[in-house]
Amino acid sequence: MTVDPKNAAPSAANVPAENDVPEQLRVRREKRARLIEQGGEAYPVSVGRTHSIKDVREQYAHLETGEETQDVVGLAGRVVFLRNTGKLCFVSLQDGEGNRIQIMLSQGEVGEESLAAFKSDVDLGDHLFAKGRVISSRRGELSIFATEWAIAAKSLRPLPNLYSREDGSAAELSEEARVRQRYVDLIARPAARDNARKRAAVVRSLRENFHRRDFIEIETPMLQTIHGGASARPFVTHMNAFDMELYLRIAPELFLKRAVVGGLERVFEINRNFRNEGADSSHSPEFAMLEAYEAYGDYNTMAELAKNLVQTAAKEVNDGETLVTLASGEEYELGGDWAELSMYDSLSAALGEEITPQDSVEKLTKLADAVDIKMDPKKVNHGKLVEELWEHYVGNDLYAPTFVRDFPVDTSPLTRDHRTKAGVVEKWDLYVRGFELATAYSELVDPVIQRQRFEAQAKLAAAGDDEAMVLDEDFLTAMEYAMPPSGGMGMGLDRLLMAITGLGIRETILFPLVKPQN
């Protein structure tokens, strides 16, 4: 029997020899082994922690320089500073929120043998437990004067520099290191921890906002037999039990609409979507999305909802203000009323000639060729040409929050025809700082027209458009039970964080997908 080398288990020859391990890692492994050999624990199941670092800092903030108490506390945290000098050692411990406190260990309090063990066993990055009295040092630093200590978890790898360089500039991890080793980023950078908490605060704000509006949060399938709800290329997987191909969800739309048909008139979902497309500063193959549907609403209803959701979330993470400070230091205003423009009217103004929904593909192709817009011939139609031209002439220059309204019919197969304008649908895209943040429709609820739209999409798919939608018979059956007039809205959660913080998408996602190094 032959074995594929790629699938073979690692042999002893493939495992790095101990001598090949970098010295810092080897030394730390030796310390771990020595601790265990001496009857100690490098990773105890628990330690005698009685207080958090944050609690002690708040409770004893009033201590004057040199003031001591008889209050004994047990603390634990990661060692981020270490100074071993003679009979007195100093340690700074950091908790998960970045709070720090000084630990003082003296030979007189812990004993000569214990202090010697501390000096030999403890490294930067270790989790350390210390118990002792709360005092303020001679320099006025809140401290724990320890009577005992223990390693809570031994770090086998050294930390990056957590302090400023000699020239005063902050020590920083590279973007690549931050993304690939977010756990180190969270230890090292306050901004990384702050970003994670901002994301949680934004999600909480969105949920609470919907609950105040009597929306029901529901869950829809991530594994689907038919991919739909968006024009996107899906990820394909195989289900062994049914021996069939399944698709990772590209959008929850068609299932949320089924819920509205069933009588859940206000629904929302904060979900994970997967699209097998490009990855760049504003796109990720796995991303978080908010979708919401409201019976008896329309795209105007959804515009007011989207604005309130964004502005409320911005206030939640920005001390009640909608004027946010971006990562670059620039200030950006998300408050007030937002601009609105028509896709066709704004494109006409930019080109200096009228563009209408009735214009031919030939005319639009010439305009696209004139500015070197390249498109896949299999995907060319009136709507996609209009959108590409609009993006080139208008979209790239949009900076303030702006609703772009009334899109071509053939790029919006799930959207209702405009009530007064022929050839367009009631759809808007929300642009913030030059990127699309959200989109909304007056939903198409006529099952006969919806079937016609799906059939048109099927023809595009047959012609080679791998982003065209698939005809979903079960969804059409649901629609035939009558869906009330409705508005629907989708918003990228990662992009909402981008709008509020000014960061790229790989920084707003805590653990983004990255290509393996090996």
C-alpha positions in Angstrom: 0.0 0.0 0.0 1.3 3.4 -0.9 0.7 6.5 1.2 0.2 10.0 -0.2 3.1 12.0 1.4 0.7 15.0 1.9 -1.5 12.9 4.1 1.2 11.0 6.0 1.5 11.4 9.7 4.7 13.3 10.7 7.6 11.0 11.3 10.3 11.5 13.8 12.5 12.8 11.0 9.9 15.6 10.3 9.6 16.8 13.9 12.1 19.5 14.9 14.8 18.2 17.2 15.1 20.0 20.5 18.3 21.6 19.4 16.5 23.1 16.4 14.1 25.0 18.7 14.9 28.7 19.1 16.8 29.3 22.3 14.1 31.4 24.1 11.5 28.6 23.4 14.0 25.9 24.5 14.8 27.7 27.8 11.1 28.2 28.6 10.3 24.5 27.9 13.2 23.6 30.3 11.6 25.7 33.0 8.3 24.1 32.5 9.9 20.6 32.7 11.8 21.6 35.9 8.7 22.9 37.6 6.9 19.6 37.0 9.9 17.5 38.0 10.1 19.5 41.3 6.5 18.7 42.1 5.1 22.0 41.0 2.5 22.9 38.4 3.0 24.9 35.2 -0.7 24.9 34.5 -2.7 24.5 37.8 -6.4 23.9 37.6 -7.0 27.0 39.7 -5.3 29.6 41.9 -6.5 31.6 44.9 -7.8 34.6 43.0 -10.1 36.8 45.2 -10.1 40.1 43.2 -9.7 41.3 39.7 -7.0 43.9 38.9 -9.7 46.3 37.8 -11.5 45.9 41.1 -8.4 46.6 43.2 -7.5 49.6 41.1 -11.0 51.1 41.6 -11.3 50.1 45.3 -7.9 51.5 46.3 -7.5 54.4 44.0 -7.6 56.8 47.0 -4.3 55.5 48.6 -1.7 58.3 49.1 1.9 57.8 48.2 3.5 55.4 50.7 0.2 54.5 52.3 -0.2 50.8 53.3 -3.3 48.7 54.2 -3.7 45.4 55.9 -6.1 44.2 53.3 -5.0 41.0 51.6 -6.0 40.1 48.1 -5.2 37.4 45.6 -4.7 38.6 42.0 -3.8 36.9 38.7 -2.7 38.4 35.4 -0.1 38.2 32.6 3.4 39.3 33.3 4.1 42.3 31.0 7.0 43.8 33.0 9.7 42.1 35.1 12.6 43.5 37.1 14.7 41.2 39.3 17.0 43.2 41.5 18.6 41.8 44.6 16.2 41.1 47.4 13.3 43.0 45.9 11.6 42.1 42.6 9.0 44.1 40.7 6.3 42.7 38.3 3.5 44.3 36.3 0.5 42.1 35.8 -2.1 42.8 33.0 -5.7 41.6 32.8 -7.7 40.9 29.7 -9.0 44.5 29.6 -5.4 46.0 29.8 -5.6 47.0 33.4 -2.2 46.7 35.1 -1.0 46.5 38.7 2.5 46.2 40.3 3.5 43.2 42.4 6.4 43.6 44.8 8.2 40.5 46.0 10.8 40.9 48.8 13.0 38.2 50.3 11.8 39.2 53.7 8.2 38.4 52.9 8.4 35.4 50.6 11.7 33.9 51.8 15.0 33.4 50.1 14.1 30.1 48.4 10.8 31.4 47.0 12.4 34.5 45.7 15.2 32.5 44.0 12.6 30.3 42.4 10.7 33.3 41.2 13.8 34.7 39.5 14.6 31.5 37.8 11.1 30.3 36.8 9.0 33.4 35.8 9.2 35.0 32.4 7.4 37.8 30.5 4.1 36.4 29.2 3.5 34.0 32.1 0.2 34.2 33.9 1.1 34.8 37.6 -0.8 34.6 40.8 0.2 36.8 43.7 -1.3 37.2 47.2 -0.5 40.0 49.6 -1.4 43.4 51.1 -2.6 46.4 49.0 -0.2 49.3 49.3 0.9 52.4 47.5 4.7 52.4 46.8 7.1 55.1 47.6 6.6 56.4 44.1 2.8 56.4 44.5 2.2 53.3 42.4 -0.7 51.0 43.6 0.9 47.7 44.4 0.5 44.3 46.0 3.2 43.5 48.6 3.2 39.8 48.0 3.6 37.1 50.6 3.1 34.2 48.2 3.1 33.6 44.4 2.5 30.9 41.9 2.6 30.4 38.1 -0.9 30.2 36.8 0.1 29.3 33.2 3.6 29.1 31.8 4.1 30.9 28.5 6.4 28.9 26.2 6.8 31.8 23.7 8.1 35.3 24.4 5.9 38.4 24.0 6.5 41.2 21.5 7.8 44.4 23.0 4.8 46.0 24.8 6.5 49.3 25.5 7.6 52.3 23.5 10.9 52.3 21.5 13.8 54.5 22.6 12.7 57.2 20.2 9.3 57.4 22.0 7.3 55.8 19.2 4.9 53.0 20.1 6.0 49.4 19.5 3.7 47.9 16.9 3.1 44.6 15.3 2.9 44.4 11.5 -0.5 44.2 10.0 0.3 40.7 8.8 1.3 39.6 12.3 -1.8 41.2 13.8 -4.1 39.3 11.5 -2.3 35.9 11.7 -1.8 36.0 15.4 -4.7 38.0 16.8 -4.2 36.4 20.2 -0.8 38.1 20.4 -2.4 41.3 19.0 -5.0 41.3 21.8 -2.2 40.9 24.4 0.0 43.6 22.9 -2.3 46.3 21.6 -5.0 48.2 23.5 -6.5 49.2 20.2 -7.1 45.5 19.3 -8.9 44.9 22.5 -10.9 48.1 22.0 -11.9 47.0 18.5 -13.2 43.7 19.8 -15.3 45.4 22.5 -16.6 48.0 20.0 -17.8 45.2 17.7 -19.6 43.6 20.7 -21.1 46.9 21.6 -22.3 47.5 18.0 -24.0 44.1 17.8 -25.7 44.7 21.2 -26.8 48.1 20.0 -28.4 46.6 16.8 -30.2 43.9 18.7 -31.6 46.2 21.3 -32.7 48.7 18.6 -34.6 46.0 16.8 -36.1 44.7 20.0 -37.4 48.2 20.9 -39.2 48.1 17.5 -40.8 44.7 18.2 -38.7 42.8 15.6 -38.2 39.1 16.2 -34.7 37.7 15.9 -34.7 34.4 14.0 -32.1 32.0 12.6 -32.0 30.7 9.1 -30.0 27.7 7.6 -26.3 28.1 6.8 -26.4 24.9 4.7 -28.8 25.2 1.8 -29.8 23.0 -1.0 -30.2 26.0 -3.3 -28.1 29.2 -3.0 -30.1 32.4 -3.3 -30.9 35.8 -2.0 -28.0 37.5 -3.7 -26.0 37.5 -6.9 -22.8 35.8 -5.7 -20.7 32.7 -6.2 -21.3 30.1 -3.4 -19.0 27.8 -1.6 -20.0 24.1 -2.3 -19.7 21.3 0.2 -20.9 17.7 0.3 -23.3 16.1 2.8 -22.4 12.4 3.3 -25.7 11.5 5.0 -27.8 12.5 2.0 -25.0 12.1 -0.6 -25.7 15.5 -2.0 -24.1 18.8 -2.6 -25.0 21.7 -0.4 -24.1 25.4 -0.5 -22.9 27.7 2.3 -25.3 30.5 2.7 -24.7 33.6 0.6 -27.6 35.5 2.1 -30.5 34.7 4.5 -33.1 36.7 2.4 -35.3 33.9 1.0 -35.8 32.2 4.4 -36.5 35.5 6.2 -39.1 36.2 3.6 -40.6 32.8 4.2 -41.0 33.8 7.8 -42.8 37.0 6.8 -45.2 34.9 4.7 -45.8 32.8 7.7 -46.9 35.8 9.8 -43.7 36.9 11.5 -44.1 40.4 10.2 -41.0 42.0 11.6 -37.9 39.8 11.6 -34.1 40.2 11.6 -31.0 38.1 11.7 -27.4 38.8 12.4 -25.6 36.0 10.6 -22.5 34.6 8.9 -22.5 34.6 5.1 -20.0 33.0 2.7 -19.2 34.1 -0.8 -16.5 32.4 -2.9 -15.2 35.6 -4.4 -12.3 38.0 -3.9 -10.7 39.2 -0.7 -9.4 42.8 -0.2 -9.6 45.7 2.2 -13.4 45.7 2.1 -14.3 42.1 1.1 -14.0 38.9 3.1 -15.2 35.4 1.9 -16.7 34.9 5.4 -18.5 37.9 6.8 -21.2 39.0 9.2 -24.4 40.5 7.9 -27.6 42.0 9.3 -30.8 41.5 7.4 -34.3 42.7 8.4 -37.8 42.6 6.9 -40.8 44.6 7.8 -44.3 43.9 6.6 -46.1 47.0 5.3 -42.8 48.9 5.0 -40.9 49.8 1.9 -37.5 51.1 0.9 -38.2 54.5 2.4 -39.1 52.8 5.7 -35.8 50.9 5.5 -33.8 54.1 4.9 -35.0 55.6 8.1 -34.3 52.3 9.9 -30.8 52.0 8.5 -29.9 55.6 9.4 -31.1 55.1 13.0 -29.3 51.8 13.4 -26.0 53.3 12.2 -26.3 56.5 14.2 -27.4 54.7 17.4 -24.5 52.2 17.1 -22.0 55.0 16.5 -23.2 56.8 19.7 -23.0 53.5 21.6 -19.2 53.2 21.0 -18.4 57.0 20.9 -19.7 58.5 24.1 -23.0 59.4 22.7 -21.6 61.3 19.7 -22.1 60.6 16.0 -18.9 62.5 15.1 -16.4 59.6 15.1 -12.6 59.7 15.0 -11.3 57.2 12.5 -8.1 55.2 12.8 -6.3 57.8 10.7 -7.2 60.5 13.2 -9.7 62.1 10.8 -13.1 63.0 12.1 -16.2 61.8 10.2 -19.8 62.8 10.8 -22.4 60.1 10.7 -25.2 62.2 12.2 -27.9 64.4 10.8 -29.8 63.9 7.6 -28.1 61.9 4.8 -27.9 62.9 1.2 -29.9 61.1 -1.5 -29.3 60.8 -5.2 -30.7 58.9 -8.2 -28.4 56.4 -10.0 -29.5 57.4 -13.5 -29.7 61.2 -12.8 -26.3 61.3 -11.1 -24.7 59.3 -13.9 -26.3 61.5 -16.5 -25.0 64.6 -14.7 -21.5 63.1 -14.5 -21.4 62.1 -18.2 -23.0 65.3 -19.5 -25.5 63.3 -21.4 -28.8 61.6 -20.5 -28.7 57.9 -19.5 -32.1 56.2 -19.3 -33.3 52.7 -18.5 -34.2 52.3 -22.2 -30.6 52.9 -23.4 -29.2 50.0 -25.5 -26.3 47.7 -24.4 -24.4 48.9 -27.5 -24.5 52.6 -26.4 -23.5 51.8 -22.8 -20.7 49.4 -24.0 -19.2 52.3 -26.0 -19.3 54.5 -22.9 -17.6 51.8 -20.9 -14.9 51.1 -23.5 -14.1 54.9 -23.6 -13.0 54.7 -19.9 -11.5 51.2 -20.2 -14.1 49.5 -18.0 -13.6 45.7 -18.5 -16.4 43.3 -18.0 -16.9 39.6 -18.5 -18.9 39.2 -21.8 -21.0 36.5 -20.2 -22.2 39.1 -17.6 -22.9 42.1 -19.8 -26.4 43.5 -19.7 -27.9 47.0 -19.5 -28.0 47.1 -15.7 -24.5 45.9 -15.0 -23.1 48.4 -17.5 -25.1 51.2 -15.9 -23.8 50.2 -12.4 -20.2 49.9 -13.6 -20.4 53.3 -15.3 -22.0 54.8 -12.2 -19.3 53.4 -9.9 -16.6 54.8 -12.1 -18.0 58.3 -12.5 -20.0 58.8 -9.3 -19.5 56.1 -6.7 -15.8 56.4 -6.2 -16.2 60.0 -5.2 -19.0 59.6 -2.7 -17.7 60.3 0.8 -20.5 61.6 3.1 -23.3 59.1 3.9 -25.5 58.9 0.8 -28.5 56.8 -0.3 -28.2 55.9 -4.0 -31.7 55.1 -5.2 -33.5 53.4 -8.1 -31.4 50.7 -9.7 -31.8 48.9 -13.0 -34.4 46.1 -13.1 -32.1 43.4 -14.5 -29.6 43.6 -11.6 -32.3 43.4 -8.9 -34.4 40.3 -9.4 -35.9 40.3 -5.9 -37.0 44.0 -6.0 -40.3 45.6 -6.8 -40.6 47.8 -9.9 -40.6 51.5 -9.1 -44.1 52.8 -8.5 -43.7 55.8 -10.9 -40.4 55.3 -12.9 -40.4 52.8 -15.7 -37.3 50.5 -16.0 -36.0 50.9 -12.5 -36.7 49.2 -9.1 -37.2 50.6 -5.6 -33.8 49.8 -4.3 -31.1 51.9 -2.5 -27.5 51.3 -1.7 -26.0 53.3 1.2 -22.5 54.5 0.6 -20.2 55.7 3.5 -16.7 56.9 2.8 -16.7 55.5 -0.7 -17.9 51.9 0.1 -21.3 50.3 0.1 -22.5 49.7 3.7 -26.1 48.6 3.2 -28.8 47.9 0.7 -32.6 47.8 0.8 -35.6 47.1 -1.3 -39.3 47.5 -1.6 -39.6 43.8 -1.8 -41.0 42.0 -4.9 -44.0 40.0 -3.5 -45.8 39.0 -6.7 -45.0 35.3 -7.2 -45.7 35.4 -10.9 -43.3 38.2 -11.6 -40.8 36.7 -9.2 -40.9 33.4 -11.3 -40.3 35.4 -14.4 -37.3 37.2 -12.8 -35.8 33.8 -11.7 -36.3 32.4 -15.2 -34.4 35.3 -16.6 -31.6 34.7 -14.0 -31.5 31.0 -15.1 -30.9 32.0 -18.7 -27.9 34.2 -17.5 -26.6 31.2 -15.5 -26.9 29.0 -18.6 -25.0 31.5 -20.6 -22.1 31.3 -18.1 -22.9 33.9 -15.3 -21.8 32.0 -12.2 -23.3 34.7 -9.9 -26.8 34.5 -11.4 -29.6 33.3 -9.0 -31.1 29.8 -9.2 -34.8 29.2 -9.5 -36.1 28.2 -6.0 -39.4 26.4 -6.3 -40.0 26.1 -2.6 -39.5 29.9 -2.2 -41.9 30.5 -5.0 -44.4 28.1 -3.4 -44.1 30.1 -0.2 -44.7 33.4 -2.1 -47.9 31.9 -3.6 -49.3 31.9 0.0 -49.1 35.7 -0.3 -46.4 37.9 1.3 -47.7 41.3 2.4 -46.1 44.5 1.0 -42.7 44.7 2.7 -39.4 46.5 3.0 -36.2 44.6 3.4 -32.7 45.7 4.3 -29.2 44.1 4.5 -26.1 45.7 6.1 -22.6 44.4 6.4 -21.7 44.2 10.1 -18.0 44.2 9.4 -18.4 47.3 7.1 -20.4 49.0 9.8 -17.4 48.7 12.1 -15.3 50.0 9.2 -17.6 53.1 8.9 -17.3 53.8 12.6 -13.6 53.1 13.2 -12.0 53.7 9.8 -10.3 50.3 9.9 -10.0 47.8 7.1 -12.2 44.7 7.1 -9.4 42.4 8.3 -9.1 44.5 11.5 -12.9 44.6 12.2 -13.1 40.8 11.9 -11.5 39.3 15.0 -10.2 36.2 13.2 -10.3 36.8 9.4 -9.5 34.0 7.0 -6.0 34.3 5.7 -4.0 32.2 3.4 -1.7 29.8 5.2 2.0 30.6 5.2 3.0 27.0 4.6 
